Amino acid sequence: MPDTQTFRVHVRGDASHGHAIDAVSFEDAAVAFVERWSPAADADDEVSVIVREAATGVEHCFRIDLDNGEAASCR
């Protein structure tokens, strides 16, 4: 089983409401954030989140489709 890491996740454009998530990957942290805190969706029923690895500061952006739960990199 992969090691969990701590990530800081927030809705894109609103870093003031981020949360720490322990997960095995950036994508898993993004999905866990959306499932737990249910941020407001856009017109396409998607949420964009920024995921930052706490140990390294590396960031990735994901768009989560609330209809099917799929995560993809932001455009």
CHARMM internal coordinates of N, CA and C (Angstrom, degrees):
IC EDIT
DIST 1 N 1 CA 1.4594
DIST 1 CA 1 C 1.5296
ANGL 1 N 1 CA 1 C 108.92
DIST 1 C 2 N 1.3220
ANGL 1 CA 1 C 2 N 117.21
DIHE 1 N 1 CA 1 C 2 N 132.81
DIST 2 N 2 CA 1.4737
ANGL 1 C 2 N 2 CA 120.50
DIHE 1 CA 1 C 2 N 2 CA -179.65
DIST 2 CA 2 C 1.5321
ANGL 2 N 2 CA 2 C 111.78
DIHE 1 C 2 N 2 CA 2 C -65.23
DIST 2 C 3 N 1.3141
ANGL 2 CA 2 C 3 N 115.39
DIHE 2 N 2 CA 2 C 3 N 152.01
DIST 3 N 3 CA 1.4622
ANGL 2 C 3 N 3 CA 120.78
DIHE 2 CA 2 C 3 N 3 CA 177.80
DIST 3 CA 3 C 1.5196
ANGL 3 N 3 CA 3 C 110.46
DIHE 2 C 3 N 3 CA 3 C -72.51
DIST 3 C 4 N 1.3228
ANGL 3 CA 3 C 4 N 116.01
DIHE 3 N 3 CA 3 C 4 N 142.88
DIST 4 N 4 CA 1.4548
ANGL 3 C 4 N 4 CA 119.13
DIHE 3 CA 3 C 4 N 4 CA 174.25
DIST 4 CA 4 C 1.5189
ANGL 4 N 4 CA 4 C 109.11
DIHE 3 C 4 N 4 CA 4 C -83.05
DIST 4 C 5 N 1.3055
ANGL 4 CA 4 C 5 N 114.34
DIHE 4 N 4 CA 4 C 5 N 152.52
DIST 5 N 5 CA 1.4549
ANGL 4 C 5 N 5 CA 122.66
DIHE 4 CA 4 C 5 N 5 CA 177.27
DIST 5 CA 5 C 1.5218
ANGL 5 N 5 CA 5 C 107.10
DIHE 4 C 5 N 5 CA 5 C -128.94
DIST 5 C 6 N 1.3083
ANGL 5 CA 5 C 6 N 116.14
DIHE 5 N 5 CA 5 C 6 N 162.26
DIST 6 N 6 CA 1.4511
ANGL 5 C 6 N 6 CA 120.02
DIHE 5 CA 5 C 6 N 6 CA 176.50
DIST 6 CA 6 C 1.5231
ANGL 6 N 6 CA 6 C 108.75
DIHE 5 C 6 N 6 CA 6 C -97.58
DIST 6 C 7 N 1.3228
ANGL 6 CA 6 C 7 N 115.00
DIHE 6 N 6 CA 6 C 7 N 130.94
DIST 7 N 7 CA 1.4521
ANGL 6 C 7 N 7 CA 123.15
DIHE 6 CA 6 C 7 N 7 CA 178.53
DIST 7 CA 7 C 1.5155
ANGL 7 N 7 CA 7 C 108.47
DIHE 6 C 7 N 7 CA 7 C -122.64
DIST 7 C 8 N 1.3050
ANGL 7 CA 7 C 8 N 116.84
DIHE 7 N 7 CA 7 C 8 N 150.34
DIST 8 N 8 CA 1.4642
ANGL 7 C 8 N 8 CA 122.83
DIHE 7 CA 7 C 8 N 8 CA 172.91
DIST 8 CA 8 C 1.5268
ANGL 8 N 8 CA 8 C 105.65
DIHE 7 C 8 N 8 CA 8 C -108.14
DIST 8 C 9 N 1.3233
ANGL 8 CA 8 C 9 N 116.94
DIHE 8 N 8 CA 8 C 9 N 124.36
DIST 9 N 9 CA 1.4652
ANGL 8 C 9 N 9 CA 121.41
DIHE 8 CA 8 C 9 N 9 CA -173.94
DIST 9 CA 9 C 1.5221
ANGL 9 N 9 CA 9 C 109.24
DIHE 8 C 9 N 9 CA 9 C -125.18
DIST 9 C 10 N 1.3348
ANGL 9 CA 9 C 10 N 115.82
DIHE 9 N 9 CA 9 C 10 N 137.52
DIST 10 N 10 CA 1.4585
ANGL 9 C 10 N 10 CA 121.09
DIHE 9 CA 9 C 10 N 10 CA 174.54
DIST 10 CA 10 C 1.5265
ANGL 10 N 10 CA 10 C 109.72
DIHE 9 C 10 N 10 CA 10 C -147.45
DIST 10 C 11 N 1.3183
ANGL 10 CA 10 C 11 N 115.13
DIHE 10 N 10 CA 10 C 11 N 159.95
DIST 11 N 11 CA 1.4562
ANGL 10 C 11 N 11 CA 120.78
DIHE 10 CA 10 C 11 N 11 CA 175.71
DIST 11 CA 11 C 1.5181
ANGL 11 N 11 CA 11 C 108.02
DIHE 10 C 11 N 11 CA 11 C -66.54
DIST 11 C 12 N 1.3151
ANGL 11 CA 11 C 12 N 116.19
DIHE 11 N 11 CA 11 C 12 N 137.74
DIST 12 N 12 CA 1.4720
ANGL 11 C 12 N 12 CA 120.82
DIHE 11 CA 11 C 12 N 12 CA 178.96
DIST 12 CA 12 C 1.5275
ANGL 12 N 12 CA 12 C 109.36
DIHE 11 C 12 N 12 CA 12 C -56.84
DIST 12 C 13 N 1.3182
ANGL 12 CA 12 C 13 N 115.93
DIHE 12 N 12 CA 12 C 13 N 127.05
DIST 13 N 13 CA 1.4560
ANGL 12 C 13 N 13 CA 120.98
DIHE 12 CA 12 C 13 N 13 CA -179.96
DIST 13 CA 13 C 1.5235
ANGL 13 N 13 CA 13 C 114.38
DIHE 12 C 13 N 13 CA 13 C 90.81
DIST 13 C 14 N 1.3432
ANGL 13 CA 13 C 14 N 117.79
DIHE 13 N 13 CA 13 C 14 N 0.88
DIST 14 N 14 CA 1.4644
ANGL 13 C 14 N 14 CA 120.96
DIHE 13 CA 13 C 14 N 14 CA -179.67
DIST 14 CA 14 C 1.5246
ANGL 14 N 14 CA 14 C 109.93
DIHE 13 C 14 N 14 CA 14 C -143.63
DIST 14 C 15 N 1.3207
ANGL 14 CA 14 C 15 N 117.08
DIHE 14 N 14 CA 14 C 15 N 69.77
DIST 15 N 15 CA 1.4624
ANGL 14 C 15 N 15 CA 121.76
DIHE 14 CA 14 C 15 N 15 CA -177.43
DIST 15 CA 15 C 1.5258
ANGL 15 N 15 CA 15 C 112.98
DIHE 14 C 15 N 15 CA 15 C -69.53
DIST 15 C 16 N 1.3209
ANGL 15 CA 15 C 16 N 117.80
DIHE 15 N 15 CA 15 C 16 N -13.01
DIST 16 N 16 CA 1.4630
ANGL 15 C 16 N 16 CA 120.48
DIHE 15 CA 15 C 16 N 16 CA -177.24
DIST 16 CA 16 C 1.5262
ANGL 16 N 16 CA 16 C 113.23
DIHE 15 C 16 N 16 CA 16 C -73.14
DIST 16 C 17 N 1.3142
ANGL 16 CA 16 C 17 N 118.23
DIHE 16 N 16 CA 16 C 17 N -13.10
DIST 17 N 17 CA 1.4604
ANGL 16 C 17 N 17 CA 121.36
DIHE 16 CA 16 C 17 N 17 CA -178.30
DIST 17 CA 17 C 1.5211
ANGL 17 N 17 CA 17 C 111.91
DIHE 16 C 17 N 17 CA 17 C -119.11
DIST 17 C 18 N 1.3172
ANGL 17 CA 17 C 18 N 116.83
DIHE 17 N 17 CA 17 C 18 N 45.52
DIST 18 N 18 CA 1.4546
ANGL 17 C 18 N 18 CA 121.32
DIHE 17 CA 17 C 18 N 18 CA 179.35
DIST 18 CA 18 C 1.5177
ANGL 18 N 18 CA 18 C 112.11
DIHE 17 C 18 N 18 CA 18 C -85.82
DIST 18 C 19 N 1.3213
ANGL 18 CA 18 C 19 N 114.53
DIHE 18 N 18 CA 18 C 19 N 162.42
DIST 19 N 19 CA 1.4585
ANGL 18 C 19 N 19 CA 121.02
DIHE 18 CA 18 C 19 N 19 CA 179.63
DIST 19 CA 19 C 1.5198
ANGL 19 N 19 CA 19 C 109.62
DIHE 18 C 19 N 19 CA 19 C -138.69
DIST 19 C 20 N 1.3247
ANGL 19 CA 19 C 20 N 115.74
DIHE 19 N 19 CA 19 C 20 N 149.22
DIST 20 N 20 CA 1.4556
ANGL 19 C 20 N 20 CA 121.21
DIHE 19 CA 19 C 20 N 20 CA 175.29
DIST 20 CA 20 C 1.5270
ANGL 20 N 20 CA 20 C 108.47
DIHE 19 C 20 N 20 CA 20 C -82.37
DIST 20 C 21 N 1.3249
ANGL 20 CA 20 C 21 N 115.86
DIHE 20 N 20 CA 20 C 21 N 133.50
DIST 21 N 21 CA 1.4662
ANGL 20 C 21 N 21 CA 122.80
DIHE 20 CA 20 C 21 N 21 CA 179.74
DIST 21 CA 21 C 1.5218
ANGL 21 N 21 CA 21 C 107.83
DIHE 20 C 21 N 21 CA 21 C -129.98
DIST 21 C 22 N 1.3043
ANGL 21 CA 21 C 22 N 117.60
DIHE 21 N 21 CA 21 C 22 N 130.56
DIST 22 N 22 CA 1.4583
ANGL 21 C 22 N 22 CA 121.65
DIHE 21 CA 21 C 22 N 22 CA 171.70
DIST 22 CA 22 C 1.5215
ANGL 22 N 22 CA 22 C 107.59
DIHE 21 C 22 N 22 CA 22 C -94.05
DIST 22 C 23 N 1.3293
ANGL 22 CA 22 C 23 N 116.83
DIHE 22 N 22 CA 22 C 23 N 123.32
DIST 23 N 23 CA 1.4638
ANGL 22 C 23 N 23 CA 121.88
DIHE 22 CA 22 C 23 N 23 CA -176.26
DIST 23 CA 23 C 1.5226
ANGL 23 N 23 CA 23 C 109.51
DIHE 22 C 23 N 23 CA 23 C -153.81
DIST 23 C 24 N 1.3348
ANGL 23 CA 23 C 24 N 116.39
DIHE 23 N 23 CA 23 C 24 N 169.85
DIST 24 N 24 CA 1.4642
ANGL 23 C 24 N 24 CA 120.99
DIHE 23 CA 23 C 24 N 24 CA -179.27
DIST 24 CA 24 C 1.5227
ANGL 24 N 24 CA 24 C 112.65
DIHE 23 C 24 N 24 CA 24 C -90.51
DIST 24 C 25 N 1.3523
ANGL 24 CA 24 C 25 N 117.97
DIHE 24 N 24 CA 24 C 25 N -13.28
DIST 25 N 25 CA 1.4600
ANGL 24 C 25 N 25 CA 120.10
DIHE 24 CA 24 C 25 N 25 CA -179.98
DIST 25 CA 25 C 1.5302
ANGL 25 N 25 CA 25 C 110.04
DIHE 24 C 25 N 25 CA 25 C -154.61
DIST 25 C 26 N 1.3185
ANGL 25 CA 25 C 26 N 115.12
DIHE 25 N 25 CA 25 C 26 N 165.25
DIST 26 N 26 CA 1.4653
ANGL 25 C 26 N 26 CA 121.04
DIHE 25 CA 25 C 26 N 26 CA 176.13
DIST 26 CA 26 C 1.5251
ANGL 26 N 26 CA 26 C 110.04
DIHE 25 C 26 N 26 CA 26 C -56.84
DIST 26 C 27 N 1.3382
ANGL 26 CA 26 C 27 N 116.23
DIHE 26 N 26 CA 26 C 27 N -47.86
DIST 27 N 27 CA 1.4688
ANGL 26 C 27 N 27 CA 121.12
DIHE 26 CA 26 C 27 N 27 CA -177.41
DIST 27 CA 27 C 1.5342
ANGL 27 N 27 CA 27 C 111.23
DIHE 26 C 27 N 27 CA 27 C -62.55
DIST 27 C 28 N 1.3210
ANGL 27 CA 27 C 28 N 117.34
DIHE 27 N 27 CA 27 C 28 N -43.83
DIST 28 N 28 CA 1.4581
ANGL 27 C 28 N 28 CA 120.19
DIHE 27 CA 27 C 28 N 28 CA 178.39
DIST 28 CA 28 C 1.5282
ANGL 28 N 28 CA 28 C 111.26
DIHE 27 C 28 N 28 CA 28 C -61.67
DIST 28 C 29 N 1.3256
ANGL 28 CA 28 C 29 N 117.46
DIHE 28 N 28 CA 28 C 29 N -38.15
DIST 29 N 29 CA 1.4628
ANGL 28 C 29 N 29 CA 121.00
DIHE 28 CA 28 C 29 N 29 CA 177.64
DIST 29 CA 29 C 1.5232
ANGL 29 N 29 CA 29 C 110.87
DIHE 28 C 29 N 29 CA 29 C -65.20
DIST 29 C 30 N 1.3304
ANGL 29 CA 29 C 30 N 117.50
DIHE 29 N 29 CA 29 C 30 N -40.35
DIST 30 N 30 CA 1.4674
ANGL 29 C 30 N 30 CA 121.70
DIHE 29 CA 29 C 30 N 30 CA 178.94
DIST 30 CA 30 C 1.5194
ANGL 30 N 30 CA 30 C 111.01
DIHE 29 C 30 N 30 CA 30 C -61.69
DIST 30 C 31 N 1.3220
ANGL 30 CA 30 C 31 N 116.79
DIHE 30 N 30 CA 30 C 31 N -47.51
DIST 31 N 31 CA 1.4616
ANGL 30 C 31 N 31 CA 121.41
DIHE 30 CA 30 C 31 N 31 CA -178.74
DIST 31 CA 31 C 1.5342
ANGL 31 N 31 CA 31 C 110.26
DIHE 30 C 31 N 31 CA 31 C -66.28
DIST 31 C 32 N 1.3276
ANGL 31 CA 31 C 32 N 117.69
DIHE 31 N 31 CA 31 C 32 N -42.08
DIST 32 N 32 CA 1.4654
ANGL 31 C 32 N 32 CA 120.96
DIHE 31 CA 31 C 32 N 32 CA 179.27
DIST 32 CA 32 C 1.5262
ANGL 32 N 32 CA 32 C 111.29
DIHE 31 C 32 N 32 CA 32 C -61.15
DIST 32 C 33 N 1.3314
ANGL 32 CA 32 C 33 N 117.06
DIHE 32 N 32 CA 32 C 33 N -40.61
DIST 33 N 33 CA 1.4620
ANGL 32 C 33 N 33 CA 121.36
DIHE 32 CA 32 C 33 N 33 CA 178.10
DIST 33 CA 33 C 1.5220
ANGL 33 N 33 CA 33 C 110.55
DIHE 32 C 33 N 33 CA 33 C -59.93
DIST 33 C 34 N 1.3250
ANGL 33 CA 33 C 34 N 116.76
DIHE 33 N 33 CA 33 C 34 N -48.46
DIST 34 N 34 CA 1.4704
ANGL 33 C 34 N 34 CA 121.11
DIHE 33 CA 33 C 34 N 34 CA -177.77
DIST 34 CA 34 C 1.5306
ANGL 34 N 34 CA 34 C 110.22
DIHE 33 C 34 N 34 CA 34 C -64.96
DIST 34 C 35 N 1.3235
ANGL 34 CA 34 C 35 N 117.01
DIHE 34 N 34 CA 34 C 35 N -41.22
DIST 35 N 35 CA 1.4711
ANGL 34 C 35 N 35 CA 119.93
DIHE 34 CA 34 C 35 N 35 CA 179.46
DIST 35 CA 35 C 1.5213
ANGL 35 N 35 CA 35 C 112.12
DIHE 34 C 35 N 35 CA 35 C -64.69
DIST 35 C 36 N 1.3212
ANGL 35 CA 35 C 36 N 117.16
DIHE 35 N 35 CA 35 C 36 N -38.55
DIST 36 N 36 CA 1.4649
ANGL 35 C 36 N 36 CA 120.40
DIHE 35 CA 35 C 36 N 36 CA -175.12
DIST 36 CA 36 C 1.5250
ANGL 36 N 36 CA 36 C 113.35
DIHE 35 C 36 N 36 CA 36 C -81.93
DIST 36 C 37 N 1.3347
ANGL 36 CA 36 C 37 N 117.95
DIHE 36 N 36 CA 36 C 37 N -42.10
DIST 37 N 37 CA 1.4612
ANGL 36 C 37 N 37 CA 120.22
DIHE 36 CA 36 C 37 N 37 CA -173.22
DIST 37 CA 37 C 1.5233
ANGL 37 N 37 CA 37 C 113.72
DIHE 36 C 37 N 37 CA 37 C -105.30
DIST 37 C 38 N 1.2906
ANGL 37 CA 37 C 38 N 120.55
DIHE 37 N 37 CA 37 C 38 N -4.06
DIST 38 N 38 CA 1.4690
ANGL 37 C 38 N 38 CA 125.32
DIHE 37 CA 37 C 38 N 38 CA 173.44
DIST 38 CA 38 C 1.5234
ANGL 38 N 38 CA 38 C 114.12
DIHE 37 C 38 N 38 CA 38 C 43.18
DIST 38 C 39 N 1.3461
ANGL 38 CA 38 C 39 N 117.67
DIHE 38 N 38 CA 38 C 39 N 59.35
DIST 39 N 39 CA 1.4682
ANGL 38 C 39 N 39 CA 118.82
DIHE 38 CA 38 C 39 N 39 CA 178.25
DIST 39 CA 39 C 1.5283
ANGL 39 N 39 CA 39 C 111.12
DIHE 38 C 39 N 39 CA 39 C -65.36
DIST 39 C 40 N 1.3160
ANGL 39 CA 39 C 40 N 115.40
DIHE 39 N 39 CA 39 C 40 N 157.61
DIST 40 N 40 CA 1.4591
ANGL 39 C 40 N 40 CA 121.02
DIHE 39 CA 39 C 40 N 40 CA -178.97
DIST 40 CA 40 C 1.5326
ANGL 40 N 40 CA 40 C 110.86
DIHE 39 C 40 N 40 CA 40 C -64.39
DIST 40 C 41 N 1.3124
ANGL 40 CA 40 C 41 N 115.20
DIHE 40 N 40 CA 40 C 41 N 138.80
DIST 41 N 41 CA 1.4633
ANGL 40 C 41 N 41 CA 121.63
DIHE 40 CA 40 C 41 N 41 CA -179.78
DIST 41 CA 41 C 1.5255
ANGL 41 N 41 CA 41 C 110.45
DIHE 40 C 41 N 41 CA 41 C -89.51
DIST 41 C 42 N 1.3414
ANGL 41 CA 41 C 42 N 115.04
DIHE 41 N 41 CA 41 C 42 N 159.85
DIST 42 N 42 CA 1.4630
ANGL 41 C 42 N 42 CA 119.90
DIHE 41 CA 41 C 42 N 42 CA 174.76
DIST 42 CA 42 C 1.5382
ANGL 42 N 42 CA 42 C 109.46
DIHE 41 C 42 N 42 CA 42 C -85.83
DIST 42 C 43 N 1.3254
ANGL 42 CA 42 C 43 N 117.40
DIHE 42 N 42 CA 42 C 43 N -172.07
DIST 43 N 43 CA 1.4652
ANGL 42 C 43 N 43 CA 122.25
DIHE 42 CA 42 C 43 N 43 CA -177.71
DIST 43 CA 43 C 1.5247
ANGL 43 N 43 CA 43 C 112.75
DIHE 42 C 43 N 43 CA 43 C -62.83
DIST 43 C 44 N 1.3342
ANGL 43 CA 43 C 44 N 117.65
DIHE 43 N 43 CA 43 C 44 N -23.94
DIST 44 N 44 CA 1.4671
ANGL 43 C 44 N 44 CA 121.77
DIHE 43 CA 43 C 44 N 44 CA 179.08
DIST 44 CA 44 C 1.5262
ANGL 44 N 44 CA 44 C 112.08
DIHE 43 C 44 N 44 CA 44 C -91.00
DIST 44 C 45 N 1.3370
ANGL 44 CA 44 C 45 N 117.76
DIHE 44 N 44 CA 44 C 45 N 9.51
DIST 45 N 45 CA 1.4631
ANGL 44 C 45 N 45 CA 124.16
DIHE 44 CA 44 C 45 N 45 CA -177.35
DIST 45 CA 45 C 1.5230
ANGL 45 N 45 CA 45 C 111.27
DIHE 44 C 45 N 45 CA 45 C 60.52
DIST 45 C 46 N 1.3403
ANGL 45 CA 45 C 46 N 115.17
DIHE 45 N 45 CA 45 C 46 N 42.33
DIST 46 N 46 CA 1.4557
ANGL 45 C 46 N 46 CA 122.26
DIHE 45 CA 45 C 46 N 46 CA 177.96
DIST 46 CA 46 C 1.5226
ANGL 46 N 46 CA 46 C 109.77
DIHE 45 C 46 N 46 CA 46 C -127.65
DIST 46 C 47 N 1.3347
ANGL 46 CA 46 C 47 N 115.44
DIHE 46 N 46 CA 46 C 47 N 157.57
DIST 47 N 47 CA 1.4605
ANGL 46 C 47 N 47 CA 122.44
DIHE 46 CA 46 C 47 N 47 CA 176.71
DIST 47 CA 47 C 1.5248
ANGL 47 N 47 CA 47 C 107.46
DIHE 46 C 47 N 47 CA 47 C -128.78
DIST 47 C 48 N 1.3284
ANGL 47 CA 47 C 48 N 117.05
DIHE 47 N 47 CA 47 C 48 N 133.34
DIST 48 N 48 CA 1.4636
ANGL 47 C 48 N 48 CA 121.20
DIHE 47 CA 47 C 48 N 48 CA 175.10
DIST 48 CA 48 C 1.5179
ANGL 48 N 48 CA 48 C 108.79
DIHE 47 C 48 N 48 CA 48 C -101.67
DIST 48 C 49 N 1.3396
ANGL 48 CA 48 C 49 N 115.05
DIHE 48 N 48 CA 48 C 49 N 129.36
DIST 49 N 49 CA 1.4575
ANGL 48 C 49 N 49 CA 120.14
DIHE 48 CA 48 C 49 N 49 CA -179.40
DIST 49 CA 49 C 1.5230
ANGL 49 N 49 CA 49 C 110.23
DIHE 48 C 49 N 49 CA 49 C -129.48
DIST 49 C 50 N 1.3169
ANGL 49 CA 49 C 50 N 115.45
DIHE 49 N 49 CA 49 C 50 N 150.02
DIST 50 N 50 CA 1.4571
ANGL 49 C 50 N 50 CA 123.12
DIHE 49 CA 49 C 50 N 50 CA 174.60
DIST 50 CA 50 C 1.5246
ANGL 50 N 50 CA 50 C 107.29
DIHE 49 C 50 N 50 CA 50 C -104.77
DIST 50 C 51 N 1.3264
ANGL 50 CA 50 C 51 N 115.64
DIHE 50 N 50 CA 50 C 51 N 129.21
DIST 51 N 51 CA 1.4614
ANGL 50 C 51 N 51 CA 122.15
DIHE 50 CA 50 C 51 N 51 CA -179.78
DIST 51 CA 51 C 1.5246
ANGL 51 N 51 CA 51 C 107.96
DIHE 50 C 51 N 51 CA 51 C -117.34
DIST 51 C 52 N 1.3347
ANGL 51 CA 51 C 52 N 116.43
DIHE 51 N 51 CA 51 C 52 N 121.71
DIST 52 N 52 CA 1.4703
ANGL 51 C 52 N 52 CA 121.76
DIHE 51 CA 51 C 52 N 52 CA 179.58
DIST 52 CA 52 C 1.5219
ANGL 52 N 52 CA 52 C 109.34
DIHE 51 C 52 N 52 CA 52 C -117.47
DIST 52 C 53 N 1.3162
ANGL 52 CA 52 C 53 N 116.48
DIHE 52 N 52 CA 52 C 53 N 126.23
DIST 53 N 53 CA 1.4561
ANGL 52 C 53 N 53 CA 121.07
DIHE 52 CA 52 C 53 N 53 CA 175.96
DIST 53 CA 53 C 1.5254
ANGL 53 N 53 CA 53 C 107.97
DIHE 52 C 53 N 53 CA 53 C -71.71
DIST 53 C 54 N 1.3245
ANGL 53 CA 53 C 54 N 117.16
DIHE 53 N 53 CA 53 C 54 N 123.65
DIST 54 N 54 CA 1.4649
ANGL 53 C 54 N 54 CA 121.23
DIHE 53 CA 53 C 54 N 54 CA -175.13
DIST 54 CA 54 C 1.5227
ANGL 54 N 54 CA 54 C 112.65
DIHE 53 C 54 N 54 CA 54 C -61.29
DIST 54 C 55 N 1.3260
ANGL 54 CA 54 C 55 N 118.14
DIHE 54 N 54 CA 54 C 55 N -39.91
DIST 55 N 55 CA 1.4604
ANGL 54 C 55 N 55 CA 121.46
DIHE 54 CA 54 C 55 N 55 CA -174.63
DIST 55 CA 55 C 1.5239
ANGL 55 N 55 CA 55 C 113.65
DIHE 54 C 55 N 55 CA 55 C -71.29
DIST 55 C 56 N 1.3304
ANGL 55 CA 55 C 56 N 117.34
DIHE 55 N 55 CA 55 C 56 N -32.79
DIST 56 N 56 CA 1.4652
ANGL 55 C 56 N 56 CA 120.43
DIHE 55 CA 55 C 56 N 56 CA -173.52
DIST 56 CA 56 C 1.5225
ANGL 56 N 56 CA 56 C 114.51
DIHE 55 C 56 N 56 CA 56 C -114.93
DIST 56 C 57 N 1.3217
ANGL 56 CA 56 C 57 N 117.78
DIHE 56 N 56 CA 56 C 57 N -21.17
DIST 57 N 57 CA 1.4582
ANGL 56 C 57 N 57 CA 121.31
DIHE 56 CA 56 C 57 N 57 CA -176.34
DIST 57 CA 57 C 1.5141
ANGL 57 N 57 CA 57 C 113.38
DIHE 56 C 57 N 57 CA 57 C 82.51
DIST 57 C 58 N 1.3192
ANGL 57 CA 57 C 58 N 118.11
DIHE 57 N 57 CA 57 C 58 N 1.41
DIST 58 N 58 CA 1.4676
ANGL 57 C 58 N 58 CA 121.70
DIHE 57 CA 57 C 58 N 58 CA 178.51
DIST 58 CA 58 C 1.5267
ANGL 58 N 58 CA 58 C 108.70
DIHE 57 C 58 N 58 CA 58 C -66.73
DIST 58 C 59 N 1.3435
ANGL 58 CA 58 C 59 N 116.03
DIHE 58 N 58 CA 58 C 59 N 134.80
DIST 59 N 59 CA 1.4582
ANGL 58 C 59 N 59 CA 121.80
DIHE 58 CA 58 C 59 N 59 CA -178.38
DIST 59 CA 59 C 1.5209
ANGL 59 N 59 CA 59 C 111.73
DIHE 58 C 59 N 59 CA 59 C -120.23
DIST 59 C 60 N 1.3423
ANGL 59 CA 59 C 60 N 113.67
DIHE 59 N 59 CA 59 C 60 N 147.99
DIST 60 N 60 CA 1.4640
ANGL 59 C 60 N 60 CA 121.52
DIHE 59 CA 59 C 60 N 60 CA 172.10
DIST 60 CA 60 C 1.5177
ANGL 60 N 60 CA 60 C 107.41
DIHE 59 C 60 N 60 CA 60 C -137.98
DIST 60 C 61 N 1.3318
ANGL 60 CA 60 C 61 N 115.79
DIHE 60 N 60 CA 60 C 61 N 150.28
DIST 61 N 61 CA 1.4558
ANGL 60 C 61 N 61 CA 121.86
DIHE 60 CA 60 C 61 N 61 CA 176.88
DIST 61 CA 61 C 1.5260
ANGL 61 N 61 CA 61 C 108.20
DIHE 60 C 61 N 61 CA 61 C -111.04
DIST 61 C 62 N 1.3362
ANGL 61 CA 61 C 62 N 115.79
DIHE 61 N 61 CA 61 C 62 N 135.70
DIST 62 N 62 CA 1.4589
ANGL 61 C 62 N 62 CA 121.33
DIHE 61 CA 61 C 62 N 62 CA 178.23
DIST 62 CA 62 C 1.5146
ANGL 62 N 62 CA 62 C 110.31
DIHE 61 C 62 N 62 CA 62 C -129.32
DIST 62 C 63 N 1.3416
ANGL 62 CA 62 C 63 N 115.39
DIHE 62 N 62 CA 62 C 63 N 145.21
DIST 63 N 63 CA 1.4655
ANGL 62 C 63 N 63 CA 122.05
DIHE 62 CA 62 C 63 N 63 CA 169.71
DIST 63 CA 63 C 1.5188
ANGL 63 N 63 CA 63 C 106.40
DIHE 62 C 63 N 63 CA 63 C -106.08
DIST 63 C 64 N 1.3129
ANGL 63 CA 63 C 64 N 116.19
DIHE 63 N 63 CA 63 C 64 N 122.92
DIST 64 N 64 CA 1.4526
ANGL 63 C 64 N 64 CA 122.19
DIHE 63 CA 63 C 64 N 64 CA -179.32
DIST 64 CA 64 C 1.5260
ANGL 64 N 64 CA 64 C 108.13
DIHE 63 C 64 N 64 CA 64 C -103.41
DIST 64 C 65 N 1.3267
ANGL 64 CA 64 C 65 N 116.27
DIHE 64 N 64 CA 64 C 65 N 122.77
DIST 65 N 65 CA 1.4572
ANGL 64 C 65 N 65 CA 122.36
DIHE 64 CA 64 C 65 N 65 CA 176.43
DIST 65 CA 65 C 1.5248
ANGL 65 N 65 CA 65 C 107.67
DIHE 64 C 65 N 65 CA 65 C -83.20
DIST 65 C 66 N 1.3245
ANGL 65 CA 65 C 66 N 116.98
DIHE 65 N 65 CA 65 C 66 N 115.24
DIST 66 N 66 CA 1.4543
ANGL 65 C 66 N 66 CA 120.39
DIHE 65 CA 65 C 66 N 66 CA -176.23
DIST 66 CA 66 C 1.5194
ANGL 66 N 66 CA 66 C 112.77
DIHE 65 C 66 N 66 CA 66 C -73.77
DIST 66 C 67 N 1.3248
ANGL 66 CA 66 C 67 N 117.98
DIHE 66 N 66 CA 66 C 67 N -17.04
DIST 67 N 67 CA 1.4672
ANGL 66 C 67 N 67 CA 120.51
DIHE 66 CA 66 C 67 N 67 CA 177.71
DIST 67 CA 67 C 1.5250
ANGL 67 N 67 CA 67 C 111.95
DIHE 66 C 67 N 67 CA 67 C -72.84
DIST 67 C 68 N 1.3383
ANGL 67 CA 67 C 68 N 116.87
DIHE 67 N 67 CA 67 C 68 N -39.47
DIST 68 N 68 CA 1.4617
ANGL 67 C 68 N 68 CA 118.84
DIHE 67 CA 67 C 68 N 68 CA -175.45
DIST 68 CA 68 C 1.5343
ANGL 68 N 68 CA 68 C 113.83
DIHE 67 C 68 N 68 CA 68 C -124.28
DIST 68 C 69 N 1.3401
ANGL 68 CA 68 C 69 N 117.93
DIHE 68 N 68 CA 68 C 69 N -2.75
DIST 69 N 69 CA 1.4611
ANGL 68 C 69 N 69 CA 121.63
DIHE 68 CA 68 C 69 N 69 CA 177.44
DIST 69 CA 69 C 1.5138
ANGL 69 N 69 CA 69 C 115.25
DIHE 68 C 69 N 69 CA 69 C 77.65
DIST 69 C 70 N 1.3256
ANGL 69 CA 69 C 70 N 118.43
DIHE 69 N 69 CA 69 C 70 N 5.54
DIST 70 N 70 CA 1.4505
ANGL 69 C 70 N 70 CA 121.06
DIHE 69 CA 69 C 70 N 70 CA -178.88
DIST 70 CA 70 C 1.5304
ANGL 70 N 70 CA 70 C 111.21
DIHE 69 C 70 N 70 CA 70 C -76.80
DIST 70 C 71 N 1.3231
ANGL 70 CA 70 C 71 N 114.47
DIHE 70 N 70 CA 70 C 71 N 143.92
DIST 71 N 71 CA 1.4696
ANGL 70 C 71 N 71 CA 121.56
DIHE 70 CA 70 C 71 N 71 CA 178.45
DIST 71 CA 71 C 1.5207
ANGL 71 N 71 CA 71 C 108.90
DIHE 70 C 71 N 71 CA 71 C -114.45
DIST 71 C 72 N 1.3295
ANGL 71 CA 71 C 72 N 115.91
DIHE 71 N 71 CA 71 C 72 N 136.87
DIST 72 N 72 CA 1.4612
ANGL 71 C 72 N 72 CA 121.95
DIHE 71 CA 71 C 72 N 72 CA 176.58
DIST 72 CA 72 C 1.5218
ANGL 72 N 72 CA 72 C 108.35
DIHE 71 C 72 N 72 CA 72 C -137.35
DIST 72 C 73 N 1.3094
ANGL 72 CA 72 C 73 N 116.72
DIHE 72 N 72 CA 72 C 73 N 155.17
DIST 73 N 73 CA 1.4590
ANGL 72 C 73 N 73 CA 120.53
DIHE 72 CA 72 C 73 N 73 CA 177.16
DIST 73 CA 73 C 1.5244
ANGL 73 N 73 CA 73 C 109.80
DIHE 72 C 73 N 73 CA 73 C -62.07
DIST 73 C 74 N 1.3373
ANGL 73 CA 73 C 74 N 115.76
DIHE 73 N 73 CA 73 C 74 N 144.21
DIST 74 N 74 CA 1.4724
ANGL 73 C 74 N 74 CA 120.15
DIHE 73 CA 73 C 74 N 74 CA 176.14
DIST 74 CA 74 C 1.5152
ANGL 74 N 74 CA 74 C 109.46
DIHE 73 C 74 N 74 CA 74 C -64.83
DIST 74 C 75 N 1.3109
ANGL 74 CA 74 C 75 N 116.44
DIHE 74 N 74 CA 74 C 75 N 150.21
DIST 75 N 75 CA 1.4528
ANGL 74 C 75 N 75 CA 122.08
DIHE 74 CA 74 C 75 N 75 CA 178.05
DIST 75 CA 75 C 1.5010
ANGL 75 N 75 CA 75 C 110.14
DIHE 74 C 75 N 75 CA 75 C -86.41
END
COOR INIT
IC SEED 1 N 1 CA 1 C
IC BUILD
